[in-house]
Amino acid sequence: MPVIRQRFGYMRDRTAKECSPLVYLRYRWYATAKRSVTMPIASRFAPIVFLVLLPLLVFWRLIFAGEVLYWGVPLTQFYPWHTLINQALAAGHLPLWTDLLGNGAPLLANHQTAFFYPPNLLLRLLPVEHALGYLVVLHIIGAGLAAWIWGRALHLDNLGCSVLALSYALGGYVVGRTQFITMVAAYAWLPFLLALTERLAKRQSALDIVWLGGALGMQFLAGHAQTWFYGVVLLLLYVIYRTRRVRPLFMMLLAVSVALALAAVQVLPTAELTLYSQRTNGVDRDLAMMYSYWPWRLLTLLAPDLYGNPALGNYAGYANYWEDHAYIGVLPLLLALLAMLRWGRHRWMQFRGQMEPVSVLERWDAGAPQPFFAALVVVAIVLAMGNHTPIYPLLFQYVPGFNFFQAPARLMLWFAIGASTLAGIGIHRFRLSYRVQYGARLTLAGALAAFVVAWVAGRGGLASSLVYTPALERMAILLVLACAVLLLRGRASNDSDARVARSPLPHPVWQVLVVILVGADLAIAAAPLTPTISAELYRMTNPVTAVLNSSVPARLHVDAAYQYELMFNRYFTFKRFGRADLHYWQSLRTSLLPNLNAVDGIACTGNNDPLVVGRWRNLLEHLRADSPSTTERLLQLMNVGFVLTRKPLPGWQAMGSIPHLHRLPAPWPRAWLVEHSQVVHDAQQVLAQVIEPGFDLRASVLLESPLPLPTVPDSLGAIQNATLASSFDPPSLSLHEEFNRRTIRVTTTRPAYLVLAYTYYPGWHATVDGQTVTVARANYAFMALPLSEGSHEVVLQYRPSSVLWGACISGLTICMLTGVIAYQARYGQNFVLS
């Protein structure tokens, strides 16, 4: 210890900016070790232990009871995606592509698969159905710990950090979205990013750029671009407010560049998919405004179940429950209001020339956090209302980036972090003055009166059918408890105002009471919002699989009306979660809805992914809107042999053993030969020709650029008079599908085009008998390549250059960042940008 004291004694006179981070951390360790001699272990670690144990208690069914997530996207998106990934890895291939969804679709480029996100290694090592639940709980715990670090960056005490962490980690924004695994993962990083941004604003060193860029890259790899984008905008606004200088803003932009370079292995494939997707020019305006925050849901910031709850089966509000759920607890909301009022009073007294004791927070002067986060809360609410105000539509139209995302209500992310931060500051700076005591007593009396009114209205049948009166009773009880806890704080030791009573409780006991009230309030609100079920749901076999796989190789198509009715009118209704009955949900598991078909190895035209290939999506839209003859024509073009629908077309054969499943007569194969081509340069004209019944797609192929066939010598052309009528004969063409690869053996008597009913997408390379040939876009959304006469082996392999370049950029970035950190650790020098 004397050696350590001698080595670090000089640190008392040096600022954090003058020394290296590692040296400073060593000094902080020494100072903490010195303090720990007198500080009880429980007081140091109990709050963090509580932050870890409370989510385990709330989600105990996922951790200890062996149950799994199932409601909504865990069953229909995340489980199929990660099952396909694990199957590809088990076969020794990267999960670049799948032929089971949407006539073929990129898999790794799908950002929400988050293949490169390190915590998702759990999905590779454990059963997917269990790992999804574990990841949600781990990230909620991580959100609490990250919020604790953010509180420390604001110089909050243990109580302030605890309230901030609880209201953020168990707030309604995240616990209402536990089925959206990638959103929860990205959400957990935001407080840590704010702490690193605060560090960057203070120190402005190159190493801070490295840490912030690395953390931002990890958040992007978590798999939810919308949360990442909103987070980056928030960080930019914060660093502008905090410093009001150009250099920190430049460093922040440099950190974002580092993040994109670090995550380039995911960024580039996803960007490529975006360019070819239905969102090339952004989201359709009506779709983007679909989930706008309902203004009346502001009342649910105090009473979250005011309009019912799908867990109770009685939700009667606008749209769905979780998109507008932003509850942070009654006491934290009151504390956030008190923090804003106290800061306003402090500034007013300064303006009048009066002084009062200030904390470290208020020594920030113009950079104090309260006004920024107060403004952030207001801006978040206004923008989240979407089309209910004229402001967000202007942002959507004129500010780049916002037009790529739907659901403006997700901007309540800013409310979640802003209100939680204010709550932590509020309890940290809380003093029971006479004004606060008077207001708390008045609120307590009003809450008691509200409880009586709600109780009488509920029991007497006087309440509106839209209002759930037990929620009002719960709100009143929590307001009473919150005001009582604030009143128990009593007069501070340095306060001489005798009008404020002293507290009957020791201060540590009062702190524990605050944490218990906040934690219990949020835990009770959060527990019902994550429906779980037995893992047997995922382990059952589908009897339909044997029936479809025994037929000719043809795809399944699920009618859009049938899919909507089954998903949103029967199983995933917004009004209720439904009963957690295994037999009931097994019928959905075997329904072959997209993407459940992929779990059973059945190829389907559907793809339940928010980002899909745009031209393929346009064909599906015409399937829904055009005439029956066009529908049947497009189904044949897509190699559809089976359709799930309640309205079959004439000639379709019902398969009696499977309800609503019909077989199409004479389905087209996935690959066929045609002799003639027609070049049409305009994409819309190609689509019109594809839909036109008079154009024979079995005799000619539509190309958008010339693709000449191999020439035939005149001596052979005079002999060969055979036609390609036999090109549909199965012995002349065989197809074998593997991960990222297709092998076709074909025999043709004349030069011809090999047309493939697979989605055209860049990155596919073809060889014919080992010789490279061009893969062209054909029939608007599919593929074709030229063949000469004779027998050939055609190999198509998916090798996207975006993944290769992204891997190179990410690898170089990791080496550079590792070098900077290693240099810092070796020489203890801090890079301060001049």
Sequence and secondary structure as in RCSB ss.txt:
>XXXX:A:sequence
MPVIRQRFGYMRDRTAKECSPLVYLRYRWYATAKRSVTMPIASRFAPIVFLVLLPLLVFWRLIFAGEVLYWGVPL
TQFYPWHTLINQALAAGHLPLWTDLLGNGAPLLANHQTAFFYPPNLLLRLLPVEHALGYLVVLHIIGAGLAAWIW
GRALHLDNLGCSVLALSYALGGYVVGRTQFITMVAAYAWLPFLLALTERLAKRQSALDIVWLGGALGMQFLAGHA
QTWFYGVVLLLLYVIYRTRRVRPLFMMLLAVSVALALAAVQVLPTAELTLYSQRTNGVDRDLAMMYSYWPWRLLT
LLAPDLYGNPALGNYAGYANYWEDHAYIGVLPLLLALLAMLRWGRHRWMQFRGQMEPVSVLERWDAGAPQPFFAA
LVVVAIVLAMGNHTPIYPLLFQYVPGFNFFQAPARLMLWFAIGASTLAGIGIHRFRLSYRVQYGARLTLAGALAA
FVVAWVAGRGGLASSLVYTPALERMAILLVLACAVLLLRGRASNDSDARVARSPLPHPVWQVLVVILVGADLAIA
AAPLTPTISAELYRMTNPVTAVLNSSVPARLHVDAAYQYELMFNRYFTFKRFGRADLHYWQSLRTSLLPNLNAVD
GIACTGNNDPLVVGRWRNLLEHLRADSPSTTERLLQLMNVGFVLTRKPLPGWQAMGSIPHLHRLPAPWPRAWLVE
HSQVVHDAQQVLAQVIEPGFDLRASVLLESPLPLPTVPDSLGAIQNATLASSFDPPSLSLHEEFNRRTIRVTTTR
PAYLVLAYTYYPGWHATVDGQTVTVARANYAFMALPLSEGSHEVVLQYRPSSVLWGACISGLTICMLTGVIAYQA
RYGQNFVLS
>XXXX:A:secstr
 HHHHHHHGGGGGS TTTS HHHHHHHHHHHHHHHTTTS HHHHHHHHHHHHHHHHHHTHHHHTS EEE TTHII
IIIHHHHHHHHHHHHTT    EESSSTTSEESTT GGG TT GGGHHHHHS HHHHHHHHHHHHHHHHHHHHHHH
HHHTT  HHHHHHHHHHHHTSHHHHTTTT HHHHHHHHTHHHHHHHHHHHHHH BHHHHHHHHHHHHHHHHTT H
HHHHHHHHHHHHHHHHHH SHHHHHHHHHHHHHHHHHTHHHHHHHHHHHHTBTTTT   HHHHTTT   GGGGGG
GT TTTT  TTTT   SSS SGGG     HHHHHHHHHHHHHHHHHHHHHHTT      TGGGGGGG HHHHHHH
HHHHHHHHHTGGGSSHHHHHHHHSTTGGG   GGGGHHHHHHHHHHHHHHHHHT    HHHHHHHHHHHHHHHHH
HHHHHHHHHHT S TT  HHHHHHHHHHHHHHHHHHHTT   TT   TTS   SS HHHHHHHHHHHHHHHHHHH
HGGGS EEETHHHH   HHHHHHHTS S EEEE HHHHHIIIIIIIS SS      HHHHHHHHTS  TTHHHHT
T  BS    SS BHHHHHHHHHHHHS HHHHHHHHHHTTEEEEE SS  TT EE TTSTTEEE SS   SEEEES
EEEE   HHHHHHHHH TTS TTTEEEESS        HHHHHH    SGGGG GGGEEEEEETTEEEEEEEESS
 EEEEE S   TTEEEEETTEEE  EEETTTEEEEEE SEEEEEEEEE  HHHHHHHHHHHHHHHHHHHHHHHHH
HH    B  
